[in-house]
Amino acid sequence: MDADPAVAHRYFILYKPVDMVSQFRSVDTVRLLGSIDFVFPEGTHAIGRLDKDSEGLLLLTTDKTITRRLFNSGVKHARRYLVQVRFSVGPDTLAQLACGVRISASGGKDYLTAPCEVELLSEPPLLPPPAVPIHPLVPHSWLRMTLTEGRYHQVRKMVSAVRHNCLRLVRESVEAISIGDMQPGDVRELTRDDFYRQLKLD
């Protein structure tokens, strides 16, 4: 059942910091979304997840239909990531990632990732300072990866499959909604029309 148009749902984007889980409640002793300096309305929940060690765009809403519309509708929606990896990445490795690589999946099986867009950045992206800076002499590369699927730890597993450790992972955007110049912990509220339009939900 779709959302009742008479109900004034609210829609937010958050730059989730590192070392925070994408939940408001947990039985574990972890840093939760409730520690963000913002008063979310009752019923707010995260759409999808961004793992504790990753940062960047997290969508939140009181509208319970969004997860189904975004992830379970059969329509593929693009998610873009900035990925810092150890060592230099060559053209053969870029081609491997773009064509799909085998990663571990649930039940002890493996999974061939769908083709995706991968770009090697010539300069580091403009991002907030990392929570844990790497030593300046550590060789590394920055990739921009655009996926239309989101399996558990998929990006980290993909770069690991081509022998590159992930040093930093930032979700830059989902469809047309982007973190832009947001800083970790920043929250912005969008109107329903902007939220739906930018996510291509209408």
Sequence and secondary structure as in RCSB ss.txt:
>XXXX:A:sequence
MDADPAVAHRYFILYKPVDMVSQFRSVDTVRLLGSIDFVFPEGTHAIGRLDKDSEGLLLLTTDKTITRRLFNSGV
KHARRYLVQVRFSVGPDTLAQLACGVRISASGGKDYLTAPCEVELLSEPPLLPPPAVPIHPLVPHSWLRMTLTEG
RYHQVRKMVSAVRHNCLRLVRESVEAISIGDMQPGDVRELTRDDFYRQLKLD
>XXXX:A:secstr
    TTS   EEEEEE SS  S S  SSS   GGGSSS   TT EEES   TT EEEEEEES TTHHHHHHSSS 
   EEEEEEEES   HHHHHHHHH  EEE GGG EEE    EEEE SS       SS   TTS EEEEEEEES  
 TTHHHHHHHHTT  EEEEEEEEETTEE TT  TT EEEE HHHHHHHTT  
